[in-house]
Amino acid sequence: MKTTLFTGSALALATALALTACGGPAQSAGSAETASATCPNGGIKFGIEPYEDPAKLKPAYDVLAAALSRKLDCPVSVQVVEDYAAEVLAMRNGKLDLGQFGPLGYVFADAKAGAEPLVSFGTAGKELSSYTAGIWVPKDSPIQAIGDLKGKSLALGSVGSTSGDVLPRFGLREAGIADADLTMDYTGGHPEALLALTNGKVDAAEINSQTLATAIAAGTFKKDDFRQVWTSNPIPNDPITVRGDADPAFKQAVKEAFLSLEPTDVAKVGEFLDVTPPGPLLEVTKDNYAPLFELARTMNLTEKDL
């Protein structure tokens, strides 16, 4: 994969945010009789970043979690956290056992929470999936390339998002456009950025390939009415990780359970990740995300860039 550089906007978050972001108190510890390698503390807490409307994400991940629960004979609760940084802090503070992170979020989850990647989403051909960031404009816009955005307005997703913030900003930098050369509007998420464009609120918007596929399927985006003026290199899809200080037997059991799931168990989640038709979950390691680590070092990024 060709290397792509990442930048981001600073965002300071208090530790308390991660403690409240998980949607309620942690489950009480199980008894010695009920604890096991596959079900520590009587349940498993699985965190998800809000890369799509949480009201839509939760039901899709509940299907995946139910399948995982059956494999492990242990209840798995899904928690859509507040934002990218909150999930890193929640795992570091022991509030999550498992977490799906965006690629850039995983870089910092590795450093700050010892998160270990287990699996990611495979295609029907059993290959690891990827996605791209993009910038779109109306089809009748005079903007023909990313370099034409100087002096214009650009809708972005969330601060720290790999495809909704970091990649578009780096693309602008490559084109010789500084942050001060245009108006950047952080809308709060990928769907919101898309809506800002379709509602005529901005000159251009970031729309990644995952959000694009979801919106086209839902009939909320007509591709023929817009034009893509920039796209990134492929980004490896999100890893599902386990807390680094978890029992090794638990890590192995969870990985084997994920790998044994059927494509139908992950199909609803796959729709949000533009993995359709879905394949099985496939094993990944830190090496699969090495370009992200290299880019974070090159750009001198810290967790504040989330």
CORUR-V57125 format. One record per residue. BURIAL is b if it has 9 or more other ideal C-beta (glycine too) atoms within 8 Angstrom, else e. D_FIRST is the distance of its C-alpha to the first C-alpha in Angstrom with 2 decimals. Layout:
burial: (BURIAL,BURIAL)
d_first: (D_FIRST,D_FIRST)
This chain:
burial: (e,e,e,b,b,b,b,b,b,e,b,e,b,e,e,e,b,b,b,e,b,b,e,e,e,e,b,e,e,b,e,e,e,e,b,e,e,b,b,b,b,b,b,b,b,b,b,b,b,b,b,b,e,e,e,b,b,b,e,b,b,b,b,b,b,b,b,b,b,e,b,b,e,b,e,b,b,b,b,b,b,e,b,b,b,b,b,b,b,b,b,b,b,e,b,b,b,b,b,b,b,b,b,b,b,b,b,b,b,b,e,b,b,e,b,b,b,b,b,b,b,b,b,e,e,e,e,b,b,b,b,b,b,b,b,b,b,e,e,e,b,e,b,e,e,b,e,b,b,e,e,b,b,b,b,b,b,b,b,b,b,b,b,b,b,b,b,b,b,b,b,b,b,e,b,e,b,e,e,e,e,b,e,b,b,b,b,e,b,b,b,b,b,b,b,b,b,e,e,e,e,b,b,b,b,b,b,b,b,b,b,b,b,b,b,b,e,e,e,e,b,e,e,e,e,b,e,e,b,b,e,b,e,e,b,b,b,b,b,b,b,b,b,e,e,b,e,e,e,b,b,e,b,b,b,e,b,b,b,e,b,e,b,e,b,b,b,b,b,b,b,b,b,b,b,e,e,b,b,b,b,b,e,b,e,b,e,b,b,e,b,b,b,b,b,b,e,e,b,e,b,e,b,e,b,b)
d_first: (0.00,3.80,6.35,8.98,12.48,14.78,18.56,21.23,25.00,27.26,29.06,31.63,32.39,35.38,35.12,37.61,35.14,33.14,36.41,37.48,34.19,34.30,37.13,39.97,41.14,39.44,40.99,43.82,43.38,44.49,47.36,47.06,48.05,45.26,42.42,40.19,36.81,35.55,37.43,37.88,40.29,40.98,37.86,34.13,32.79,29.41,28.01,25.88,24.61,26.28,23.35,25.86,29.68,30.81,33.65,31.24,28.75,31.53,32.94,29.58,28.80,32.42,31.90,29.02,31.12,34.18,32.45,31.23,34.79,36.26,34.07,34.97,38.47,37.83,37.66,34.28,34.63,31.92,31.99,30.12,30.14,30.93,27.56,24.39,26.25,29.11,27.11,25.95,29.60,30.95,29.01,29.99,33.57,33.67,33.96,31.01,30.29,27.05,24.67,21.76,19.79,17.32,14.12,15.80,19.08,17.93,17.20,20.86,22.16,21.02,22.86,25.86,26.47,24.92,23.06,21.54,18.94,20.48,18.89,16.75,17.26,16.85,17.30,20.46,18.70,17.91,14.13,12.45,12.49,10.60,12.20,12.30,14.79,17.29,20.57,23.46,26.96,30.08,30.22,33.22,31.72,31.94,28.47,26.26,23.20,22.01,24.14,27.18,27.05,29.16,32.35,31.15,30.59,27.28,27.21,24.62,24.40,24.97,24.71,21.73,19.83,16.07,16.17,19.91,20.36,17.72,15.17,18.10,19.86,17.13,16.92,20.68,20.60,18.41,21.07,23.79,25.16,26.44,27.17,30.81,30.29,30.01,31.11,28.52,29.91,28.52,29.75,29.00,26.26,24.07,27.08,29.31,27.13,27.15,30.93,31.46,30.11,31.99,35.12,35.00,34.83,32.00,30.73,27.09,25.11,21.67,21.07,17.90,17.25,18.88,21.99,22.16,22.41,24.97,27.03,27.18,28.32,30.88,32.15,31.63,29.33,30.14,27.10,29.46,31.04,27.94,25.23,21.62,21.33,17.85,14.61,11.47,7.80,7.28,8.53,9.18,12.87,15.72,16.82,20.54,21.88,25.24,27.33,27.01,30.78,31.41,33.28,31.14,33.03,32.08,28.36,28.55,30.75,28.57,25.41,27.48,28.92,25.64,24.44,27.79,27.71,27.99,25.66,28.72,28.75,25.43,25.81,27.25,24.51,21.90,23.59,22.76,19.06,18.92,18.74,21.68,22.96,21.94,21.21,22.01,20.51,18.21,18.16,15.47,15.75,14.92,12.27,10.11,10.39,10.32,8.13,10.93,13.56,12.59,12.72,15.93,17.42,16.63,18.28,20.99,20.76,23.31,24.32,26.53,23.58,23.62)
